[in-house]
């Protein structure tokens, strides 16, 4: 690689370089900051993300391939990176008070979040299976550690152990698929791989490779049959990390899926049939199992599985509008899910965890404003207009119908009706039950700002959905 090519590659990956460099600096500074001043890391970490976001905006005007075709900075990557920035910054805000309550006084907490962010960014820009693997491992290794960050909590340790074991298996499956692809096509680059499989008939070995790669990636988004880790990990991890994992790594997983499979490889392998089955089963399992959950975090875990299934319907559509609908879906899901997790995090105060649904009985009487916010987020998750969640699902259904998958759209609507029940059940608990105890939410200016931002976003996109859909379409068509 020439010096000019190396410079262009470094320029294309400038946001990733900023985040990784910032994380390394904060790791060193963590040894110098005195105990009790950990709040410095919140603002320093936010500053790193904002600088990276500025660099991303500077690179958004054109497509910049880098590292001999293994990486690209394009509109698609820019869109997803801003979703990652949003998820990470709001997690920093939610973590400030929560970290004090849980006794998390380590700067490594924020450093690991930054490294996880860099991994997600690499995944969004990866155009080679090996660079995708590098980003994937950087992300999941950090989330493994963050899941078990409450070292004195047995369920946190158990969740981390389960996550590590199942994550290692899924990574091995993914790598085996990559090795098969390289052996059969002689390349790991996505464009080269797509060109190698346009012939007919398709090599059965290549179809097997596709199955292994799909299996490795759907694990990261919590889709069936690789969903087993989600409820236990969501329940056992620190709630702020649960919130982060439910939106950031999930969006990164979908970015990877869209990069890998929405090209001639899909048309050549009829992989959409397999993906359609995964979407239906994933949404059905998440919706029905959530009906019997009493723990709020486990309910949101199965809700996350159901939403992953709905987003996969957009992947099944396979068109540019289908891609845009998935991208918009993930943006909206990030806002409403971080909002509802913000409420759960805020309830953690003293000996009160706020993780049991019945704990919210009568919440509307003592805190009507916060109850109204919960109502907004729950209605949006259920897909009730005029919230953003309704339009997130609407555009996915439109993409399905336009591609002729009418029956799949009908199934998606019916399963959404099932999912709406458990959200409305929580609303009934909040508004129709007598209070069981006094509420003392851990409200701070940063938590208030997070809830306000997510609420405005959830309502704003619901009122002006076409503007945001055009942003996603511009990232697809222009990227």
DRENDO-1510 file (C-alpha; in Angstrom, 1 decimal, always signed):
<recs>
REC; n; res; u; v; w
REC; 1; UNK; +0.0; +0.0; +0.0 .
REC; 2; UNK; +1.4; +3.4; -1.0 .
REC; 3; UNK; +1.7; +6.3; +1.3 .
REC; 4; UNK; -1.2; +8.1; -0.4 .
REC; 5; UNK; -3.4; +5.0; -0.2 .
REC; 6; UNK; -2.5; +4.6; +3.5 .
REC; 7; UNK; -3.4; +8.3; +4.1 .
REC; 8; UNK; -6.8; +7.9; +2.4 .
REC; 9; UNK; -7.5; +4.7; +4.4 .
REC; 10; UNK; -6.6; +6.5; +7.6 .
REC; 11; UNK; -8.8; +9.4; +6.6 .
REC; 12; UNK; -11.8; +7.1; +5.9 .
REC; 13; UNK; -11.4; +5.4; +9.3 .
REC; 14; UNK; -10.8; +8.7; +11.2 .
REC; 15; UNK; -13.8; +8.3; +13.5 .
REC; 16; UNK; -12.7; +4.8; +14.5 .
REC; 17; UNK; -9.2; +6.1; +15.1 .
REC; 18; UNK; -10.6; +8.9; +17.3 .
REC; 19; UNK; -12.7; +6.6; +19.4 .
REC; 20; UNK; -9.9; +4.0; +19.9 .
REC; 21; UNK; -7.3; +6.6; +20.7 .
REC; 22; UNK; -9.6; +8.4; +23.1 .
REC; 23; UNK; -10.4; +5.1; +24.9 .
REC; 24; UNK; -6.6; +4.4; +25.2 .
REC; 25; UNK; -6.0; +7.8; +26.7 .
REC; 26; UNK; -8.9; +7.5; +29.1 .
REC; 27; UNK; -7.5; +4.1; +30.2 .
REC; 28; UNK; -4.2; +5.7; +31.1 .
REC; 29; UNK; -5.8; +8.7; +32.8 .
REC; 30; UNK; -7.9; +6.3; +34.9 .
REC; 31; UNK; -4.8; +5.6; +36.9 .
REC; 32; UNK; -4.3; +9.3; +37.7 .
REC; 33; UNK; -7.8; +10.4; +38.6 .
REC; 34; UNK; -8.5; +10.3; +42.3 .
REC; 35; UNK; -11.4; +8.3; +43.8 .
REC; 36; UNK; -14.7; +10.2; +43.8 .
REC; 37; UNK; -13.9; +12.1; +40.6 .
REC; 38; UNK; -15.1; +9.4; +38.2 .
REC; 39; UNK; -17.7; +11.8; +36.8 .
REC; 40; UNK; -14.9; +13.3; +34.8 .
REC; 41; UNK; -14.9; +10.1; +32.6 .
REC; 42; UNK; -18.6; +10.6; +31.7 .
REC; 43; UNK; -17.9; +14.0; +30.1 .
REC; 44; UNK; -14.5; +12.9; +28.6 .
REC; 45; UNK; -16.1; +9.9; +27.0 .
REC; 46; UNK; -19.0; +12.1; +25.6 .
REC; 47; UNK; -16.3; +14.4; +24.2 .
REC; 48; UNK; -14.6; +11.5; +22.4 .
REC; 49; UNK; -17.9; +10.4; +20.8 .
REC; 50; UNK; -18.8; +14.0; +19.8 .
REC; 51; UNK; -15.3; +14.4; +18.1 .
REC; 52; UNK; -15.8; +11.1; +16.3 .
REC; 53; UNK; -19.3; +12.2; +15.2 .
REC; 54; UNK; -17.9; +15.4; +13.8 .
REC; 55; UNK; -15.3; +13.4; +11.9 .
REC; 56; UNK; -18.1; +11.2; +10.5 .
REC; 57; UNK; -20.0; +14.2; +9.3 .
REC; 58; UNK; -16.9; +15.5; +7.5 .
REC; 59; UNK; -16.6; +12.2; +5.7 .
REC; 60; UNK; -20.3; +11.9; +4.8 .
REC; 61; UNK; -20.1; +13.7; +1.5 .
REC; 62; UNK; -18.6; +10.8; -0.6 .
REC; 63; UNK; -17.9; +7.1; -0.6 .
REC; 64; UNK; -14.4; +6.4; +0.6 .
REC; 65; UNK; -13.1; +2.8; +0.2 .
REC; 66; UNK; -10.1; +1.9; +2.3 .
REC; 67; UNK; -7.6; -0.8; +3.3 .
REC; 68; UNK; -7.7; -2.5; -0.2 .
REC; 69; UNK; -11.4; -3.0; -0.2 .
REC; 70; UNK; -11.9; -4.2; +3.4 .
REC; 71; UNK; -13.5; -1.0; +4.7 .
REC; 72; UNK; -15.7; +1.8; +3.4 .
REC; 73; UNK; -17.0; +5.1; +4.7 .
REC; 74; UNK; -20.4; +5.6; +2.9 .
REC; 75; UNK; -23.9; +6.8; +3.7 .
REC; 76; UNK; -24.9; +3.4; +5.0 .
REC; 77; UNK; -22.1; +3.4; +7.5 .
REC; 78; UNK; -22.7; +7.0; +8.5 .
REC; 79; UNK; -26.3; +6.3; +9.3 .
REC; 80; UNK; -25.5; +3.4; +11.5 .
REC; 81; UNK; -22.6; +5.2; +13.2 .
REC; 82; UNK; -24.9; +7.9; +14.4 .
REC; 83; UNK; -27.3; +5.3; +15.8 .
REC; 84; UNK; -24.3; +3.9; +17.7 .
REC; 85; UNK; -23.2; +7.4; +18.9 .
REC; 86; UNK; -26.7; +8.0; +20.1 .
REC; 87; UNK; -26.9; +4.7; +22.0 .
REC; 88; UNK; -23.5; +5.2; +23.6 .
REC; 89; UNK; -23.9; +8.8; +24.7 .
REC; 90; UNK; -27.3; +8.2; +26.2 .
REC; 91; UNK; -25.8; +5.1; +28.0 .
REC; 92; UNK; -23.1; +7.4; +29.5 .
REC; 93; UNK; -25.8; +9.8; +30.7 .
REC; 94; UNK; -27.8; +7.0; +32.3 .
REC; 95; UNK; -24.7; +5.4; +33.9 .
REC; 96; UNK; -23.7; +8.4; +36.0 .
REC; 97; UNK; -26.1; +8.0; +38.9 .
REC; 98; UNK; -26.5; +4.3; +38.4 .
REC; 99; UNK; -22.8; +3.7; +38.7 .
REC; 100; UNK; -22.8; +5.5; +42.1 .
REC; 101; UNK; -25.7; +3.4; +43.4 .
REC; 102; UNK; -24.2; +0.1; +42.2 .
REC; 103; UNK; -20.7; +1.0; +43.4 .
REC; 104; UNK; -19.2; +1.1; +39.9 .
REC; 105; UNK; -16.2; +3.4; +40.4 .
REC; 106; UNK; -13.9; +2.1; +37.7 .
REC; 107; UNK; -12.9; +4.2; +34.7 .
REC; 108; UNK; -12.7; +0.9; +32.7 .
REC; 109; UNK; -16.5; +0.9; +32.5 .
REC; 110; UNK; -16.5; +3.9; +30.2 .
REC; 111; UNK; -13.4; +2.7; +28.3 .
REC; 112; UNK; -15.0; -0.6; +27.5 .
REC; 113; UNK; -18.1; +1.2; +26.2 .
REC; 114; UNK; -15.9; +3.2; +23.9 .
REC; 115; UNK; -14.0; +0.1; +22.6 .
REC; 116; UNK; -17.4; -1.6; +22.1 .
REC; 117; UNK; -18.5; +1.5; +20.1 .
REC; 118; UNK; -15.4; +1.3; +17.9 .
REC; 119; UNK; -16.2; -2.4; +17.2 .
REC; 120; UNK; -19.7; -1.5; +16.1 .
REC; 121; UNK; -18.4; +1.2; +13.9 .
REC; 122; UNK; -16.0; -1.2; +12.2 .
REC; 123; UNK; -18.9; -3.6; +11.6 .
REC; 124; UNK; -20.9; -0.9; +9.9 .
REC; 125; UNK; -18.1; -0.1; +7.5 .
REC; 126; UNK; -16.7; -3.6; +6.9 .
REC; 127; UNK; -16.8; -4.8; +3.3 .
REC; 128; UNK; -14.8; -7.9; +4.0 .
REC; 129; UNK; -15.6; -10.9; +6.2 .
REC; 130; UNK; -12.3; -10.6; +8.1 .
REC; 131; UNK; -12.7; -6.9; +8.9 .
REC; 132; UNK; -16.3; -7.7; +9.9 .
REC; 133; UNK; -14.9; -10.4; +12.3 .
REC; 134; UNK; -12.4; -7.9; +13.8 .
REC; 135; UNK; -15.2; -5.4; +14.6 .
REC; 136; UNK; -17.5; -8.2; +15.8 .
REC; 137; UNK; -14.9; -9.5; +18.3 .
REC; 138; UNK; -13.9; -6.1; +19.5 .
REC; 139; UNK; -17.6; -5.4; +20.3 .
REC; 140; UNK; -18.5; -8.7; +21.9 .
REC; 141; UNK; -15.3; -9.0; +24.1 .
REC; 142; UNK; -16.1; -5.7; +25.7 .
REC; 143; UNK; -19.8; -6.5; +26.2 .
REC; 144; UNK; -18.8; -9.8; +27.8 .
REC; 145; UNK; -16.8; -7.9; +30.5 .
REC; 146; UNK; -19.5; -5.2; +30.9 .
REC; 147; UNK; -22.1; -7.9; +31.5 .
REC; 148; UNK; -20.2; -9.2; +34.5 .
REC; 149; UNK; -19.2; -5.8; +35.8 .
REC; 150; UNK; -21.2; -6.3; +39.0 .
REC; 151; UNK; -18.6; -8.8; +40.3 .
REC; 152; UNK; -20.4; -9.3; +43.7 .
REC; 153; UNK; -23.7; -10.2; +42.0 .
REC; 154; UNK; -24.0; -13.9; +41.3 .
REC; 155; UNK; -26.6; -13.4; +38.5 .
REC; 156; UNK; -24.2; -10.9; +36.8 .
REC; 157; UNK; -21.4; -13.5; +36.9 .
REC; 158; UNK; -23.7; -16.2; +35.6 .
REC; 159; UNK; -25.0; -14.0; +32.8 .
REC; 160; UNK; -21.4; -13.1; +31.7 .
REC; 161; UNK; -20.4; -16.8; +31.7 .
REC; 162; UNK; -23.4; -17.8; +29.6 .
REC; 163; UNK; -22.8; -15.0; +27.2 .
REC; 164; UNK; -19.1; -15.9; +26.8 .
REC; 165; UNK; -19.7; -19.6; +26.2 .
REC; 166; UNK; -22.6; -19.1; +23.7 .
REC; 167; UNK; -20.8; -16.2; +22.1 .
REC; 168; UNK; -17.7; -18.2; +21.5 .
REC; 169; UNK; -19.7; -21.0; +19.9 .
REC; 170; UNK; -21.4; -18.5; +17.6 .
REC; 171; UNK; -18.1; -16.9; +16.7 .
REC; 172; UNK; -16.7; -20.3; +15.8 .
REC; 173; UNK; -19.7; -21.0; +13.6 .
REC; 174; UNK; -19.2; -17.7; +11.8 .
REC; 175; UNK; -15.5; -18.3; +11.3 .
REC; 176; UNK; -16.2; -21.7; +9.9 .
REC; 177; UNK; -18.6; -20.2; +7.4 .
REC; 178; UNK; -15.9; -17.6; +6.4 .
REC; 179; UNK; -13.3; -20.3; +5.9 .
REC; 180; UNK; -15.7; -22.2; +3.6 .
REC; 181; UNK; -16.4; -19.1; +1.6 .
REC; 182; UNK; -12.7; -18.4; +1.1 .
REC; 183; UNK; -12.1; -22.0; +0.1 .
REC; 184; UNK; -14.9; -22.0; -2.4 .
REC; 185; UNK; -14.5; -18.5; -3.9 .
REC; 186; UNK; -10.9; -17.5; -3.1 .
REC; 187; UNK; -11.9; -14.2; -1.5 .
REC; 188; UNK; -13.4; -12.9; +1.7 .
REC; 189; UNK; -14.5; -9.5; +0.2 .
REC; 190; UNK; -18.2; -9.1; -0.1 .
REC; 191; UNK; -18.2; -7.9; -3.7 .
REC; 192; UNK; -15.9; -10.6; -4.8 .
REC; 193; UNK; -17.9; -13.2; -3.0 .
REC; 194; UNK; -21.2; -12.0; -4.6 .
REC; 195; UNK; -19.6; -12.1; -8.0 .
REC; 196; UNK; -18.5; -15.7; -7.5 .
REC; 197; UNK; -22.0; -17.0; -6.8 .
REC; 198; UNK; -24.0; -15.4; -9.5 .
REC; 199; UNK; -23.7; -18.6; -11.6 .
REC; 200; UNK; -26.4; -21.3; -11.6 .
REC; 201; UNK; -26.7; -23.8; -10.1 .
REC; 202; UNK; -25.3; -22.7; -6.7 .
REC; 203; UNK; -22.5; -24.8; -5.1 .
REC; 204; UNK; -24.1; -26.7; -2.1 .
REC; 205; UNK; -20.9; -26.0; -0.2 .
REC; 206; UNK; -21.4; -22.3; -0.6 .
REC; 207; UNK; -25.0; -22.6; +0.5 .
REC; 208; UNK; -23.7; -24.4; +3.7 .
REC; 209; UNK; -21.2; -21.5; +4.2 .
REC; 210; UNK; -24.0; -19.0; +3.9 .
REC; 211; UNK; -26.0; -20.9; +6.6 .
REC; 212; UNK; -23.0; -20.8; +9.0 .
REC; 213; UNK; -22.4; -17.1; +8.4 .
REC; 214; UNK; -26.1; -16.4; +9.0 .
REC; 215; UNK; -26.0; -18.5; +12.2 .
REC; 216; UNK; -23.1; -16.5; +13.5 .
REC; 217; UNK; -24.7; -13.1; +12.8 .
REC; 218; UNK; -28.3; -13.8; +13.9 .
REC; 219; UNK; -26.8; -14.7; +17.4 .
REC; 220; UNK; -25.7; -11.1; +17.7 .
REC; 221; UNK; -29.3; -9.8; +17.1 .
REC; 222; UNK; -30.9; -12.4; +19.4 .
REC; 223; UNK; -32.9; -14.2; +16.7 .
REC; 224; UNK; -34.2; -17.8; +17.0 .
REC; 225; UNK; -32.7; -20.3; +17.4 .
REC; 226; UNK; -29.7; -18.4; +18.8 .
REC; 227; UNK; -31.8; -16.4; +21.3 .
REC; 228; UNK; -31.2; -18.4; +24.5 .
REC; 229; UNK; -28.6; -16.0; +25.9 .
REC; 230; UNK; -30.8; -12.9; +25.7 .
REC; 231; UNK; -33.2; -13.2; +28.7 .
REC; 232; UNK; -30.5; -14.3; +31.2 .
REC; 233; UNK; -27.9; -11.8; +30.0 .
REC; 234; UNK; -30.4; -8.9; +30.0 .
REC; 235; UNK; -31.6; -9.8; +33.5 .
REC; 236; UNK; -28.1; -10.3; +35.0 .
REC; 237; UNK; -26.2; -7.5; +33.4 .
REC; 238; UNK; -26.1; -4.0; +34.9 .
REC; 239; UNK; -29.3; -2.3; +33.7 .
REC; 240; UNK; -27.3; +0.4; +31.8 .
REC; 241; UNK; -25.4; -2.3; +29.9 .
REC; 242; UNK; -28.7; -4.1; +29.2 .
REC; 243; UNK; -30.0; -0.9; +27.7 .
REC; 244; UNK; -26.8; -0.5; +25.6 .
REC; 245; UNK; -26.8; -4.1; +24.4 .
REC; 246; UNK; -30.5; -3.9; +23.4 .
REC; 247; UNK; -29.8; -1.1; +20.9 .
REC; 248; UNK; -26.1; -0.7; +20.0 .
REC; 249; UNK; -24.8; -4.3; +19.4 .
REC; 250; UNK; -28.2; -5.2; +18.0 .
REC; 251; UNK; -28.0; -2.4; +15.4 .
REC; 252; UNK; -24.4; -3.4; +14.6 .
REC; 253; UNK; -25.6; -7.0; +14.0 .
REC; 254; UNK; -28.2; -5.8; +11.6 .
REC; 255; UNK; -25.7; -3.5; +9.8 .
REC; 256; UNK; -23.5; -6.6; +9.3 .
REC; 257; UNK; -26.5; -8.7; +8.1 .
REC; 258; UNK; -27.5; -6.0; +5.6 .
REC; 259; UNK; -23.9; -5.7; +4.3 .
REC; 260; UNK; -23.4; -9.4; +3.9 .
REC; 261; UNK; -26.7; -10.6; +2.5 .
REC; 262; UNK; -28.4; -7.9; +0.5 .
REC; 263; UNK; -26.4; -8.4; -2.6 .
REC; 264; UNK; -26.4; -11.1; -5.4 .
REC; 265; UNK; -25.5; -13.7; -2.7 .
REC; 266; UNK; -29.1; -13.6; -1.6 .
REC; 267; UNK; -30.6; -14.0; -5.1 .
REC; 268; UNK; -28.2; -16.8; -5.8 .
REC; 269; UNK; -28.9; -18.9; -2.7 .
REC; 270; UNK; -32.6; -18.2; -2.1 .
REC; 271; UNK; -31.4; -17.3; +1.4 .
REC; 272; UNK; -34.5; -15.1; +1.9 .
REC; 273; UNK; -36.6; -18.3; +2.5 .
REC; 274; UNK; -34.4; -19.2; +5.5 .
REC; 275; UNK; -34.4; -15.6; +6.7 .
REC; 276; UNK; -38.2; -15.5; +6.4 .
REC; 277; UNK; -38.6; -18.5; +8.6 .
REC; 278; UNK; -36.2; -17.0; +11.2 .
REC; 279; UNK; -38.2; -13.8; +11.2 .
REC; 280; UNK; -41.6; -15.5; +11.8 .
REC; 281; UNK; -40.3; -17.9; +14.5 .
REC; 282; UNK; -38.3; -15.2; +16.2 .
REC; 283; UNK; -41.2; -12.7; +16.5 .
REC; 284; UNK; -43.6; -15.5; +17.5 .
REC; 285; UNK; -41.4; -16.8; +20.3 .
REC; 286; UNK; -40.5; -13.3; +21.6 .
REC; 287; UNK; -44.2; -12.2; +21.6 .
REC; 288; UNK; -45.7; -15.3; +23.2 .
REC; 289; UNK; -43.1; -15.9; +25.9 .
REC; 290; UNK; -43.1; -12.2; +26.9 .
REC; 291; UNK; -46.8; -12.7; +27.9 .
REC; 292; UNK; -45.9; -14.7; +31.0 .
REC; 293; UNK; -42.9; -12.6; +32.3 .
REC; 294; UNK; -43.0; -10.9; +35.7 .
REC; 295; UNK; -39.5; -9.4; +35.6 .
REC; 296; UNK; -39.4; -6.2; +33.6 .
REC; 297; UNK; -35.9; -6.8; +32.2 .
REC; 298; UNK; -36.8; -10.3; +31.1 .
REC; 299; UNK; -40.0; -9.0; +29.5 .
REC; 300; UNK; -37.9; -6.4; +27.6 .
REC; 301; UNK; -35.5; -9.1; +26.6 .
REC; 302; UNK; -38.3; -11.1; +24.9 .
REC; 303; UNK; -39.6; -7.8; +23.5 .
REC; 304; UNK; -36.1; -7.3; +22.0 .
REC; 305; UNK; -36.3; -10.7; +20.4 .
REC; 306; UNK; -39.8; -10.0; +19.0 .
REC; 307; UNK; -38.5; -6.6; +17.6 .
REC; 308; UNK; -35.5; -8.3; +16.1 .
REC; 309; UNK; -37.9; -10.7; +14.3 .
REC; 310; UNK; -39.9; -7.7; +12.9 .
REC; 311; UNK; -36.8; -6.0; +11.7 .
REC; 312; UNK; -35.7; -9.2; +9.9 .
REC; 313; UNK; -38.9; -8.9; +7.9 .
REC; 314; UNK; -37.4; -5.8; +6.3 .
REC; 315; UNK; -34.3; -7.9; +5.5 .
REC; 316; UNK; -36.6; -10.5; +3.8 .
REC; 317; UNK; -38.0; -7.7; +1.6 .
REC; 318; UNK; -34.5; -7.4; +0.2 .
REC; 319; UNK; -35.2; -4.2; -1.7 .
REC; 320; UNK; -33.6; -0.8; -1.2 .
REC; 321; UNK; -36.8; +0.4; +0.5 .
REC; 322; UNK; -36.6; -2.7; +2.7 .
REC; 323; UNK; -33.1; -1.8; +3.8 .
REC; 324; UNK; -34.2; +1.8; +4.5 .
REC; 325; UNK; -37.1; +0.5; +6.6 .
REC; 326; UNK; -34.8; -1.6; +8.7 .
REC; 327; UNK; -32.5; +1.3; +9.3 .
REC; 328; UNK; -35.3; +3.6; +10.3 .
REC; 329; UNK; -36.7; +0.8; +12.5 .
REC; 330; UNK; -33.4; +0.5; +14.4 .
REC; 331; UNK; -33.2; +4.2; +14.9 .
REC; 332; UNK; -36.7; +4.4; +16.3 .
REC; 333; UNK; -36.2; +1.3; +18.4 .
REC; 334; UNK; -33.0; +2.8; +19.9 .
REC; 335; UNK; -34.9; +5.9; +21.1 .
REC; 336; UNK; -38.0; +4.1; +22.6 .
REC; 337; UNK; -36.0; +1.3; +24.1 .
REC; 338; UNK; -33.4; +3.6; +25.7 .
REC; 339; UNK; -36.3; +5.6; +27.0 .
REC; 340; UNK; -38.1; +2.7; +28.7 .
REC; 341; UNK; -34.8; +1.4; +30.1 .
REC; 342; UNK; -34.1; +4.9; +31.4 .
REC; 343; UNK; -37.3; +4.6; +33.5 .
REC; 344; UNK; -36.1; +1.2; +34.9 .
REC; 345; UNK; -32.6; +2.6; +35.6 .
REC; 346; UNK; -34.1; +5.7; +37.3 .
REC; 347; UNK; -36.2; +3.4; +39.7 .
REC; 348; UNK; -33.0; +1.8; +41.0 .
REC; 349; UNK; -32.5; +3.6; +44.3 .
REC; 350; UNK; -31.6; +2.3; +47.7 .
REC; 351; UNK; -32.9; -1.2; +48.1 .
REC; 352; UNK; -35.5; -0.8; +45.3 .
REC; 353; UNK; -34.5; -2.3; +41.9 .
REC; 354; UNK; -37.6; -1.5; +39.9 .
REC; 355; UNK; -37.2; -4.8; +38.0 .
REC; 356; UNK; -40.5; -6.4; +38.9 .
REC; 357; UNK; -43.5; -5.3; +36.9 .
REC; 358; UNK; -45.8; -5.2; +40.0 .
REC; 359; UNK; -43.4; -2.7; +41.5 .
REC; 360; UNK; -44.9; -0.1; +39.2 .
REC; 361; UNK; -48.4; -0.5; +40.6 .
REC; 362; UNK; -49.9; +2.9; +41.1 .
REC; 363; UNK; -46.9; +4.7; +39.6 .
REC; 364; UNK; -49.2; +7.2; +37.8 .
REC; 365; UNK; -50.6; +8.5; +41.1 .
REC; 366; UNK; -47.2; +9.4; +42.6 .
REC; 367; UNK; -45.4; +10.4; +39.5 .
REC; 368; UNK; -47.9; +11.2; +36.7 .
REC; 369; UNK; -45.3; +12.8; +34.5 .
REC; 370; UNK; -43.0; +9.8; +34.5 .
REC; 371; UNK; -46.0; +7.5; +34.1 .
REC; 372; UNK; -46.9; +9.5; +31.0 .
REC; 373; UNK; -43.4; +9.0; +29.6 .
REC; 374; UNK; -43.7; +5.2; +30.2 .
REC; 375; UNK; -47.1; +5.2; +28.4 .
REC; 376; UNK; -45.4; +6.9; +25.4 .
REC; 377; UNK; -42.6; +4.4; +25.2 .
REC; 378; UNK; -44.8; +1.4; +25.8 .
REC; 379; UNK; -47.3; +2.6; +23.1 .
REC; 380; UNK; -44.4; +3.2; +20.7 .
REC; 381; UNK; -43.0; -0.3; +21.4 .
REC; 382; UNK; -46.5; -1.7; +20.7 .
REC; 383; UNK; -46.7; +0.2; +17.5 .
REC; 384; UNK; -49.7; +2.4; +18.4 .
REC; 385; UNK; -50.0; +5.6; +16.3 .
REC; 386; UNK; -49.0; +8.4; +16.3 .
REC; 387; UNK; -45.8; +7.3; +18.0 .
REC; 388; UNK; -42.7; +6.6; +16.0 .
REC; 389; UNK; -43.0; +2.8; +16.7 .
REC; 390; UNK; -46.1; +2.7; +14.5 .
REC; 391; UNK; -44.3; +4.1; +11.5 .
REC; 392; UNK; -41.3; +1.9; +12.1 .
REC; 393; UNK; -43.5; -1.2; +11.6 .
REC; 394; UNK; -45.6; +0.5; +8.9 .
REC; 395; UNK; -42.6; +1.0; +6.5 .
REC; 396; UNK; -41.4; -2.5; +7.0 .
REC; 397; UNK; -44.9; -3.8; +6.1 .
REC; 398; UNK; -45.0; -1.6; +3.1 .
REC; 399; UNK; -41.6; -2.9; +1.9 .
REC; 400; UNK; -42.9; -6.5; +2.3 .
REC; 401; UNK; -46.1; -5.9; +0.4 .
REC; 402; UNK; -44.3; -4.1; -2.4 .
REC; 403; UNK; -42.1; -7.2; -2.9 .
REC; 404; UNK; -45.2; -9.5; -2.9 .
REC; 405; UNK; -44.8; -11.0; +0.6 .
REC; 406; UNK; -48.4; -10.2; +1.6 .
REC; 407; UNK; -48.8; -13.3; +3.8 .
REC; 408; UNK; -45.6; -12.4; +5.7 .
REC; 409; UNK; -47.0; -8.9; +6.3 .
REC; 410; UNK; -50.3; -10.4; +7.6 .
REC; 411; UNK; -48.3; -12.7; +10.0 .
REC; 412; UNK; -46.3; -9.7; +11.2 .
REC; 413; UNK; -49.4; -7.7; +11.9 .
REC; 414; UNK; -51.0; -10.6; +13.8 .
REC; 415; UNK; -47.9; -11.2; +15.9 .
REC; 416; UNK; -47.7; -7.4; +16.6 .
REC; 417; UNK; -51.2; -7.6; +18.1 .
REC; 418; UNK; -50.0; -10.4; +20.4 .
REC; 419; UNK; -47.0; -8.3; +21.4 .
REC; 420; UNK; -49.2; -5.3; +22.1 .
REC; 421; UNK; -50.9; -7.2; +25.0 .
REC; 422; UNK; -47.9; -7.3; +27.3 .
REC; 423; UNK; -47.1; -3.7; +26.8 .
REC; 424; UNK; -50.7; -2.7; +27.6 .
REC; 425; UNK; -50.6; -5.0; +30.7 .
REC; 426; UNK; -47.8; -2.8; +32.1 .
REC; 427; UNK; -49.9; +0.3; +31.4 .
REC; 428; UNK; -52.8; -1.3; +33.3 .
REC; 429; UNK; -50.5; -1.9; +36.3 .
REC; 430; UNK; -49.3; +1.7; +36.2 .
REC; 431; UNK; -52.7; +3.3; +35.9 .
REC; 432; UNK; -55.2; +0.8; +37.4 .
REC; 433; UNK; -53.5; -0.7; +40.4 .
REC; 434; UNK; -53.1; +0.7; +43.9 .
REC; 435; UNK; -49.6; +1.7; +44.9 .
REC; 436; UNK; -47.7; -1.0; +46.8 .
REC; 437; UNK; -44.9; +1.3; +48.1 .
REC; 438; UNK; -43.6; +4.8; +47.9 .
REC; 439; UNK; -41.5; +5.7; +44.8 .
REC; 440; UNK; -38.3; +7.6; +45.1 .
REC; 441; UNK; -36.8; +7.7; +41.5 .
REC; 442; UNK; -33.1; +8.5; +41.2 .
REC; 443; UNK; -33.8; +11.5; +38.9 .
REC; 444; UNK; -30.7; +13.5; +37.9 .
REC; 445; UNK; -30.3; +16.2; +35.3 .
REC; 446; UNK; -28.6; +13.7; +33.0 .
REC; 447; UNK; -31.4; +11.2; +33.4 .
REC; 448; UNK; -34.0; +13.9; +32.8 .
REC; 449; UNK; -32.1; +15.0; +29.6 .
REC; 450; UNK; -32.1; +11.4; +28.4 .
REC; 451; UNK; -35.8; +10.9; +29.0 .
REC; 452; UNK; -36.6; +14.2; +27.4 .
REC; 453; UNK; -34.5; +13.5; +24.3 .
REC; 454; UNK; -35.9; +10.0; +23.8 .
REC; 455; UNK; -39.5; +11.3; +24.3 .
REC; 456; UNK; -39.1; +14.1; +21.8 .
REC; 457; UNK; -37.5; +11.7; +19.3 .
REC; 458; UNK; -40.2; +9.1; +19.8 .
REC; 459; UNK; -42.9; +11.7; +19.2 .
REC; 460; UNK; -41.0; +13.8; +16.6 .
REC; 461; UNK; -40.3; +10.9; +14.3 .
REC; 462; UNK; -44.0; +9.8; +14.7 .
REC; 463; UNK; -45.2; +13.3; +13.6 .
REC; 464; UNK; -42.7; +13.6; +10.7 .
REC; 465; UNK; -41.8; +10.1; +9.7 .
REC; 466; UNK; -41.2; +10.8; +6.0 .
REC; 467; UNK; -38.3; +13.1; +6.7 .
REC; 468; UNK; -36.4; +10.4; +8.6 .
REC; 469; UNK; -37.3; +7.7; +6.1 .
REC; 470; UNK; -35.8; +9.9; +3.4 .
REC; 471; UNK; -32.6; +10.1; +5.5 .
REC; 472; UNK; -32.4; +6.3; +5.6 .
REC; 473; UNK; -33.2; +6.1; +1.9 .
REC; 474; UNK; -30.6; +8.6; +1.1 .
REC; 475; UNK; -28.1; +6.5; +3.0 .
REC; 476; UNK; -29.0; +3.5; +0.9 .
REC; 477; UNK; -29.4; +5.0; -2.5 .
REC; 478; UNK; -26.6; +7.6; -2.1 .
REC; 479; UNK; -24.3; +5.3; -0.1 .
</recs>
